Amino acid sequence: MTSPVIVGRNDEEEDPSTKPLGRLSVFYYGVGHMLNDITASCWFTYLLLFLTQIGLSPRDAAVVMLSGQVADGFATVFVGELIDRFGHFKIWHAAGSLLVAVSFSSVFGGCLPCTLLNSNSLTVETLSYSMFAAIFNIGWAATQVSHMAMVNCITLNSTSRVALTSSRNAFSMVANLGLYAIALVVFGVSEAVTKESTECQYRWIAYSSITVGCCFVVIFLMGTKEPRLRIDLKESCRARIPWSHWFRKILYYQVAMVYLLTRLVLNVSQMAQSAKALIPAIIYICSFVVSVMLQEIPWNGKRLKAYYCAGGIIWIFCGVAILLLSRSINSYMYAISIFIGIANALMLVTAISMQSVLIGSELGGCAFVCGSLSFLDKMSCGLALYVLQSHQSTSPKVDVNINQHFYFSVTRYGLGLVPAVCSLIGVVVTYFMELDSTILKPLRQPLLLE
């Protein structure tokens, strides 16, 4: 790991909190979000498909997804506040992972209330899946916020913070590829003829995903030290930073806007892809390679802005290309997917790293920042997916991949126009950001508990 470009005082160079982390520490942290990533990949890729295949209308399926997104959004803020008050990142992470593992199988495990009530009502089914979706997303939020906030409390080194984020994103791509492989096996060995066989297919996908994800959660918990939450700075001692402190910062709103737009780009475009085609695999592999390469770069504020803008510009060209493609876009999408994968990695890694620049050494509010930004992400993505899915049934179909059909609104606008417009706005906001590149203040106490 290379050292930061900008170096401060001599006592800062000797401070362990500003020294680069070892590769093993980066690895342990990076695998900590694998359970969340593999279940989220299954969520955005298969949930709507699964619900419509078992009989729900596109609008009811969208309601189920929206209920999960709303629960996730509010949970992120609530969990962030509790973490800032009481600490214990690893406990929150473990508890959230346990809730995810228990509830996720219920989302794809059939309608339990329907069985208990002996009812085939679509309303009961919708309410049942919405309830389990909300429970799953609450656990997901607890894991996400605790894991994301830990970056700032593990190290003050700007390059290491980006390396941790890059490692997390790299293993996120591994999780997506893992789900892709699991789905290929399940769909290949079993055939969905009835509603029961369809539920059985997705149940096996869910169980396999949970098993793989939990193994990596154990590795993370054993290999990562618990960070301190309340840090004694040389000038002052702060416990919890009030919300109003962040709301007075222009940079908070800029980072929030960039993060929201970036998540919209990734989630909306992911929903419009076919998981049974080769295109998502190409995107994930390219994102993985770029995420690994980003760990080797010494980072500062200017480079974060430059790399984000580069990713945004690539996505703009990809979006325009998708909108201008002919009706049969199969062959062109394989080439475009390479650039989409590169753009996704550049934008997501730098967007999340901007949060660390915003937080700096004010660690008493790091969980709230991560939680509040995730709240905006979940609400906006939930509404966007609801709108796209709700209008799907009224749009003409377009042939996208072999044996796969998607509606015009989802394909052209979900994979083309929406990400391109979001990327353009994100690049404009990033250009006017003022990101501090200096090394942060040394601390009296180590960041990690012994």
C-alpha positions as CSV (number, residue, x, y, z in Angstrom):
1,M,0.0,0.0,0.0
2,T,1.5,3.3,-1.0
3,S,1.6,6.3,1.4
4,P,-0.6,9.4,1.0
5,V,0.5,12.1,-1.4
6,I,0.2,15.0,1.1
7,V,2.0,14.7,4.3
8,G,1.6,16.9,7.4
9,R,3.6,17.4,10.6
10,N,6.3,14.9,11.8
11,D,4.1,13.8,14.7
12,E,1.4,12.9,12.2
13,E,3.8,10.6,10.3
14,E,4.5,8.8,13.6
15,D,0.9,8.5,14.5
16,P,-0.4,4.9,13.9
17,S,-3.8,6.2,12.9
18,T,-2.4,7.9,9.8
19,K,-0.2,5.0,8.7
20,P,-1.3,2.8,5.7
21,L,-3.0,-0.4,6.6
22,G,-1.7,-3.8,5.7
23,R,-3.3,-5.8,2.9
24,L,-4.6,-8.5,5.3
25,S,-6.5,-5.8,7.3
26,V,-8.0,-4.5,4.1
27,F,-9.0,-8.0,3.0
28,Y,-10.7,-8.8,6.4
29,Y,-12.7,-5.6,6.2
30,G,-13.6,-6.1,2.5
31,V,-15.3,-9.5,3.0
32,G,-17.5,-8.2,5.8
33,H,-20.3,-7.0,3.5
34,M,-20.4,-10.2,1.4
35,L,-23.7,-11.5,3.0
36,N,-25.4,-8.1,2.4
37,D,-24.0,-7.9,-1.2
38,I,-25.0,-11.4,-2.3
39,T,-28.5,-11.0,-0.8
40,A,-28.9,-7.5,-2.2
41,S,-27.8,-8.8,-5.6
42,C,-30.5,-11.5,-5.4
43,W,-33.0,-8.9,-4.2
44,F,-32.6,-6.5,-7.1
45,T,-32.1,-9.1,-9.7
46,Y,-34.7,-11.8,-8.8
47,L,-37.3,-10.4,-6.4
48,L,-39.5,-8.7,-9.0
49,L,-39.1,-11.7,-11.4
50,F,-39.9,-14.2,-8.6
51,L,-43.0,-12.3,-7.4
52,T,-44.5,-11.9,-10.9
53,Q,-43.8,-15.6,-11.7
54,I,-45.8,-16.7,-8.7
55,G,-48.8,-14.6,-9.6
56,L,-48.4,-11.1,-8.3
57,S,-49.0,-8.2,-10.6
58,P,-46.0,-5.9,-11.5
59,R,-47.5,-3.1,-9.4
60,D,-47.9,-5.4,-6.3
61,A,-44.4,-6.7,-6.8
62,A,-43.2,-3.1,-6.8
63,V,-45.1,-2.5,-3.6
64,V,-43.2,-5.3,-1.9
65,M,-39.8,-3.9,-3.0
66,L,-40.8,-0.4,-2.0
67,S,-41.8,-1.5,1.5
68,G,-38.4,-3.0,1.9
69,Q,-36.7,0.1,0.7
70,V,-38.7,2.4,3.0
71,A,-38.0,0.1,6.0
72,D,-34.3,0.1,5.0
73,G,-34.2,3.9,4.7
74,F,-35.6,4.6,8.1
75,A,-33.6,1.9,9.8
76,T,-30.3,3.3,8.5
77,V,-30.9,6.6,10.2
78,F,-32.1,5.0,13.4
79,V,-29.2,2.5,13.5
80,G,-26.7,5.3,12.7
81,E,-27.9,7.3,15.7
82,L,-27.6,4.3,18.0
83,I,-24.1,3.5,16.8
84,D,-23.0,7.0,17.4
85,R,-24.4,6.9,20.9
86,F,-23.2,3.5,22.0
87,G,-20.6,2.2,19.6
88,H,-20.0,-1.6,19.2
89,F,-19.8,-1.7,15.4
90,K,-19.1,-5.5,15.3
91,I,-22.1,-6.3,17.5
92,W,-24.4,-4.3,15.3
93,H,-22.8,-6.0,12.3
94,A,-23.3,-9.5,13.7
95,A,-26.9,-8.8,14.8
96,G,-27.8,-7.4,11.4
97,S,-26.2,-10.3,9.6
98,L,-28.1,-12.8,11.8
99,L,-31.4,-11.0,11.0
100,V,-30.6,-11.0,7.3
101,A,-29.8,-14.7,7.3
102,V,-33.0,-15.6,9.1
103,S,-35.4,-13.3,7.2
104,F,-34.0,-13.5,3.7
105,S,-35.1,-17.2,3.2
106,S,-38.6,-16.2,4.2
107,V,-38.8,-13.6,1.4
108,F,-38.2,-16.3,-1.1
109,G,-39.7,-19.1,1.0
110,G,-43.4,-18.7,0.0
111,C,-46.3,-17.0,1.7
112,L,-46.3,-18.3,5.4
113,P,-49.4,-16.3,6.4
114,C,-51.2,-17.7,3.3
115,T,-50.5,-21.2,4.6
116,L,-51.5,-20.5,8.1
117,L,-54.8,-18.8,7.0
118,N,-55.4,-21.3,4.2
119,S,-55.9,-18.3,1.9
120,N,-54.9,-17.7,-1.8
121,S,-55.7,-14.0,-1.6
122,L,-53.2,-11.8,-3.6
123,T,-53.7,-9.1,-1.0
124,V,-52.6,-11.4,1.8
125,E,-49.6,-12.5,-0.3
126,T,-48.6,-8.9,-1.0
127,L,-48.8,-8.0,2.7
128,S,-46.9,-11.1,3.7
129,Y,-44.0,-10.5,1.3
130,S,-44.0,-6.8,2.2
131,M,-43.6,-7.7,5.9
132,F,-40.7,-10.1,5.4
133,A,-39.1,-7.6,3.0
134,A,-39.2,-4.9,5.7
135,I,-37.7,-7.2,8.3
136,F,-34.9,-8.3,5.9
137,N,-34.1,-4.7,5.0
138,I,-33.9,-3.6,8.7
139,G,-31.2,-6.2,9.3
140,W,-29.5,-5.3,6.0
141,A,-29.4,-1.6,7.1
142,A,-27.8,-2.5,10.5
143,T,-25.0,-4.4,8.8
144,Q,-24.5,-1.8,6.1
145,V,-24.3,1.3,8.4
146,S,-22.0,-0.4,10.9
147,H,-19.7,-1.7,8.2
148,M,-19.6,1.5,6.2
149,A,-19.0,3.7,9.3
150,M,-16.1,1.5,10.4
151,V,-13.9,2.7,7.6
152,N,-13.5,6.1,9.3
153,C,-12.8,4.6,12.7
154,I,-10.3,2.1,11.5
155,T,-7.8,4.6,10.0
156,L,-7.3,8.3,9.3
157,N,-5.1,7.6,6.3
158,S,-6.9,8.9,3.2
159,T,-5.4,6.2,0.9
160,S,-6.2,3.4,3.3
161,R,-9.8,4.6,3.6
162,V,-10.2,4.4,-0.2
163,A,-8.4,1.0,-0.2
164,L,-11.0,-0.3,2.3
165,T,-13.8,1.0,0.2
166,S,-12.2,-0.5,-2.9
167,S,-11.8,-3.9,-1.3
168,R,-15.4,-3.8,-0.2
169,N,-16.6,-3.0,-3.7
170,A,-14.3,-5.7,-5.2
171,F,-15.9,-8.4,-2.9
172,S,-19.3,-7.0,-3.8
173,M,-18.5,-7.9,-7.4
174,V,-17.4,-11.3,-6.2
175,A,-20.8,-11.7,-4.4
176,N,-22.6,-10.7,-7.6
177,L,-20.7,-13.3,-9.6
178,G,-21.2,-15.9,-6.9
179,L,-25.0,-15.3,-7.1
180,Y,-24.7,-15.5,-10.9
181,A,-23.0,-18.9,-10.6
182,I,-25.5,-20.2,-8.0
183,A,-28.4,-19.2,-10.2
184,L,-26.9,-20.9,-13.3
185,V,-26.6,-24.1,-11.4
186,V,-30.1,-24.0,-9.8
187,F,-31.8,-23.0,-13.1
188,G,-29.8,-25.6,-14.9
189,V,-30.6,-28.6,-12.7
190,S,-34.3,-27.8,-11.9
191,E,-37.2,-26.7,-14.0
192,A,-40.0,-24.3,-12.9
193,V,-43.3,-25.7,-14.1
194,T,-45.6,-24.9,-11.2
195,K,-45.8,-22.2,-8.6
196,E,-44.3,-24.7,-6.0
197,S,-41.4,-25.6,-8.2
198,T,-40.7,-21.9,-8.9
199,E,-40.6,-21.2,-5.2
200,C,-38.3,-24.2,-4.7
201,Q,-35.8,-22.8,-7.2
202,Y,-35.6,-19.5,-5.6
203,R,-35.5,-21.0,-2.1
204,W,-32.3,-23.0,-3.1
205,I,-30.8,-19.8,-4.4
206,A,-31.6,-18.0,-1.2
207,Y,-30.2,-20.8,1.1
208,S,-27.0,-21.1,-1.0
209,S,-26.5,-17.3,-0.9
210,I,-27.0,-17.1,2.8
211,T,-24.5,-20.0,3.5
212,V,-21.8,-18.4,1.4
213,G,-22.4,-15.0,2.9
214,C,-22.3,-16.2,6.5
215,C,-18.9,-17.8,6.0
216,F,-17.4,-14.5,5.0
217,V,-19.2,-12.7,7.9
218,V,-17.3,-15.1,10.3
219,I,-14.0,-14.3,8.6
220,F,-14.7,-10.5,9.0
221,L,-15.7,-10.8,12.7
222,M,-12.6,-12.9,13.5
223,G,-10.1,-10.8,11.5
224,T,-11.2,-7.2,12.2
225,K,-10.6,-5.4,15.4
226,E,-13.4,-3.4,17.1
227,P,-12.9,0.3,16.4
228,R,-13.3,2.9,19.1
229,L,-16.2,5.3,18.6
230,R,-15.3,8.1,21.0
231,I,-11.9,9.4,20.2
232,D,-10.0,11.9,22.3
233,L,-8.6,14.6,20.0
234,K,-5.7,16.8,21.1
235,E,-7.9,19.9,21.1
236,S,-11.2,18.5,22.4
237,C,-13.1,15.4,23.4
238,R,-16.3,14.7,21.6
239,A,-18.8,11.9,22.2
240,R,-21.7,12.4,19.7
241,I,-21.8,15.1,17.1
242,P,-25.3,16.6,16.7
243,W,-27.2,16.3,13.4
244,S,-27.3,20.1,13.0
245,H,-23.5,20.1,12.7
246,W,-23.7,18.2,9.4
247,F,-26.7,20.1,8.1
248,R,-24.7,23.4,8.2
249,K,-22.0,22.0,5.9
250,I,-22.5,22.5,2.1
251,L,-20.2,19.5,1.5
252,Y,-22.7,17.3,3.3
253,Y,-25.4,18.1,0.7
254,Q,-23.0,17.8,-2.2
255,V,-21.7,14.4,-1.0
256,A,-25.3,13.3,-0.3
257,M,-26.4,14.2,-3.8
258,V,-23.5,12.4,-5.5
259,Y,-24.0,9.3,-3.4
260,L,-27.7,9.2,-4.1
261,L,-27.2,9.7,-7.8
262,T,-24.5,7.0,-7.9
263,R,-26.7,4.5,-6.1
264,L,-29.5,5.3,-8.5
265,V,-27.2,4.6,-11.5
266,L,-26.2,1.2,-10.1
267,N,-29.5,0.0,-8.7
268,V,-31.7,1.1,-11.6
269,S,-29.4,-0.3,-14.2
270,Q,-29.0,-3.6,-12.4
271,M,-32.8,-4.0,-12.3
272,A,-32.9,-3.6,-16.1
273,Q,-30.4,-6.3,-16.8
274,S,-31.0,-10.0,-17.2
275,A,-29.3,-12.2,-14.6
276,K,-29.6,-15.2,-16.9
277,A,-27.4,-13.5,-19.6
278,L,-23.7,-13.0,-19.8
279,I,-23.9,-9.2,-19.6
280,P,-24.1,-8.9,-15.8
281,A,-21.1,-11.2,-15.5
282,I,-19.0,-9.0,-17.7
283,I,-20.0,-5.9,-15.7
284,Y,-19.1,-7.5,-12.4
285,I,-15.8,-8.8,-13.6
286,C,-14.8,-5.4,-15.0
287,S,-15.9,-3.7,-11.8
288,F,-13.9,-6.2,-9.7
289,V,-10.7,-5.6,-11.7
290,V,-11.0,-1.8,-11.5
291,S,-11.8,-2.0,-7.8
292,V,-8.6,-4.0,-7.1
293,M,-6.6,-1.5,-9.2
294,L,-8.0,1.5,-7.3
295,Q,-6.4,0.1,-4.1
296,E,-2.9,0.8,-5.5
297,I,-3.5,4.5,-6.1
298,P,-2.4,7.2,-3.5
299,W,-5.6,9.2,-3.0
300,N,-6.4,12.9,-2.3
301,G,-9.4,15.1,-2.8
302,K,-8.6,16.1,-6.4
303,R,-8.1,12.5,-7.5
304,L,-11.4,11.5,-6.0
305,K,-13.1,14.2,-8.0
306,A,-11.2,13.3,-11.2
307,Y,-11.9,9.6,-11.0
308,Y,-15.6,10.1,-10.2
309,C,-16.0,12.5,-13.2
310,A,-14.2,10.0,-15.4
311,G,-16.7,7.2,-14.4
312,G,-19.7,9.5,-14.8
313,I,-18.6,10.6,-18.3
314,I,-18.1,6.9,-19.3
315,W,-21.7,6.2,-18.1
316,I,-23.1,9.1,-20.0
317,F,-21.7,7.7,-23.3
318,C,-22.9,4.2,-22.4
319,G,-26.4,5.6,-21.7
320,V,-26.5,7.5,-25.0
321,A,-25.3,4.4,-26.8
322,I,-28.1,2.2,-25.3
323,L,-30.7,4.8,-26.2
324,L,-29.5,4.8,-29.9
325,L,-29.2,1.1,-30.3
326,S,-31.5,-0.8,-32.7
327,R,-34.4,-2.9,-31.5
328,S,-32.2,-6.0,-31.2
329,I,-29.4,-4.8,-28.9
330,N,-28.0,-8.2,-28.0
331,S,-24.5,-8.0,-29.6
332,Y,-23.8,-4.4,-28.8
333,M,-24.5,-4.7,-25.1
334,Y,-21.5,-7.1,-24.6
335,A,-19.1,-4.3,-25.6
336,I,-21.0,-1.6,-23.7
337,S,-21.1,-3.7,-20.5
338,I,-17.3,-3.6,-20.3
339,F,-17.5,0.2,-20.0
340,I,-20.5,0.1,-17.6
341,G,-18.5,-2.2,-15.3
342,I,-15.5,0.3,-15.3
343,A,-17.8,3.3,-14.7
344,N,-19.7,1.6,-11.9
345,A,-16.5,0.9,-10.0
346,L,-15.0,4.3,-10.5
347,M,-18.2,6.1,-9.4
348,L,-19.1,3.9,-6.4
349,V,-15.7,3.7,-4.8
350,T,-15.0,7.4,-5.1
351,A,-18.6,8.4,-4.0
352,I,-18.3,6.4,-0.8
353,S,-14.8,7.7,-0.2
354,M,-16.2,11.2,-0.4
355,Q,-18.1,10.4,2.8
356,S,-14.8,9.8,4.6
357,V,-13.5,13.2,3.4
358,L,-16.7,14.8,4.8
359,I,-16.4,13.0,8.1
360,G,-12.6,13.6,8.5
361,S,-11.6,13.2,12.1
362,E,-15.1,14.0,13.4
363,L,-15.8,10.4,14.2
364,G,-18.6,11.0,16.7
365,G,-21.0,11.4,13.8
366,C,-19.7,9.0,11.2
367,A,-22.6,6.5,11.6
368,F,-25.2,9.2,11.2
369,V,-23.6,10.5,8.0
370,C,-23.5,7.0,6.6
371,G,-27.0,6.3,7.8
372,S,-28.6,9.5,6.5
373,L,-27.0,9.2,3.1
374,S,-28.2,5.6,2.9
375,F,-31.7,6.8,3.8
376,L,-31.7,9.1,0.8
377,D,-30.4,6.3,-1.4
378,K,-33.0,3.7,-0.2
379,M,-36.0,6.1,-0.6
380,S,-35.0,7.4,-4.0
381,C,-34.1,4.0,-5.4
382,G,-37.3,2.5,-4.0
383,L,-39.4,5.1,-5.7
384,A,-37.5,4.9,-9.0
385,L,-37.9,1.1,-9.1
386,Y,-41.5,1.4,-8.2
387,V,-42.2,3.8,-11.0
388,L,-40.3,1.7,-13.6
389,Q,-41.9,-1.5,-12.5
390,S,-45.4,0.0,-12.3
391,H,-45.3,1.2,-15.9
392,Q,-43.7,-2.0,-17.2
393,S,-47.1,-3.6,-18.1
394,T,-48.2,-0.7,-20.3
395,S,-45.0,-0.6,-22.4
396,P,-44.1,-2.4,-25.6
397,K,-41.6,-5.2,-25.3
398,V,-38.1,-5.1,-26.7
399,D,-35.8,-8.1,-27.3
400,V,-32.7,-7.6,-25.1
401,N,-31.0,-11.0,-24.6
402,I,-31.5,-14.5,-25.9
403,N,-34.8,-16.0,-24.6
404,Q,-35.3,-12.8,-22.5
405,H,-37.9,-10.0,-23.1
406,F,-37.9,-6.7,-21.3
407,Y,-40.3,-3.8,-21.7
408,F,-39.3,-0.6,-23.4
409,S,-39.5,1.6,-20.3
410,V,-37.3,-0.7,-18.2
411,T,-34.7,-1.4,-20.9
412,R,-34.3,1.9,-22.6
413,Y,-34.9,4.3,-19.8
414,G,-33.9,2.1,-16.9
415,L,-30.6,1.0,-18.4
416,G,-30.0,4.1,-20.6
417,L,-31.6,7.4,-19.9
418,V,-31.9,7.3,-16.1
419,P,-28.2,6.4,-15.4
420,A,-26.9,8.8,-18.0
421,V,-28.9,11.7,-16.6
422,C,-27.9,10.8,-13.0
423,S,-24.3,10.5,-14.0
424,L,-24.3,13.9,-15.7
425,I,-25.8,15.6,-12.6
426,G,-23.3,13.8,-10.4
427,V,-20.3,15.0,-12.5
428,V,-21.6,18.6,-12.3
429,V,-22.0,18.5,-8.5
430,T,-18.6,16.8,-8.1
431,Y,-16.9,19.4,-10.2
432,F,-17.9,22.2,-7.7
433,M,-16.9,20.3,-4.6
434,E,-14.1,21.4,-2.3
435,L,-12.5,18.3,-0.9
436,D,-9.8,18.7,1.7
437,S,-6.7,16.6,0.9
438,T,-4.7,17.1,4.1
439,I,-3.9,14.4,6.6
440,L,-6.1,14.5,9.7
441,K,-5.1,15.4,13.3
442,P,-3.2,12.8,15.3
443,L,-5.1,11.1,18.1
444,R,-4.3,10.6,21.8
445,Q,-5.8,7.0,21.7
446,P,-5.5,4.3,19.1
447,L,-8.4,3.9,16.7
448,L,-8.7,0.2,17.3
449,L,-9.4,-1.5,20.6
450,E,-6.7,-3.9,21.8
